[in-house]
Amino acid sequence: MNAGLLLIRLVVGLLFIGHGTQKLFGWFGGHGLKGTAGWLESIGMKPGLLMAFMAGASEIVGGLLFASGVFTWVGGALIAVTMLIAIFTVHGKNGLWITQNGMEYNLVLLAVAIGVALIGPGAYVLFA
């Protein structure tokens, strides 16, 4: 069980860190803070710069906490809130399936974040 929780935490947490760095720094093919801010403004999330910073920072901090197993419940909560916002602002109106840009993947990540936050990080954590 502990190895399974570690695998889930590392994959999900590190991917969220990657998404956050896309938003804030333009790494991994992202658009950076200004590009993300412009897109967020275009879908009605204002002020775009603040929203982009908050989204990227939440993904990085949430991913770091989730992956490390330190304050996993806080990391899980940050990831969960990010996914809820994505569902309500972008993906929910497109239905369930990801093939139509729906909320399927967001729901999976939401369930993983909440599930691990409720179970706990397992035995393998950065600081024990």
Buried (B, 14 or more C-beta within 10 A) or exposed (E): EEEEBBEBBBEBBBBBBBBBBBBBEBBEEBBBBEBBBEBBBEEEBEEBBEBBBBBBBBBBBBBBBBBBBBBBBBBBBBBBBBBBBBBEBBBBEBEEEBEEEBBBBBBEBBEBBBEBBEEEBBEBBEEE
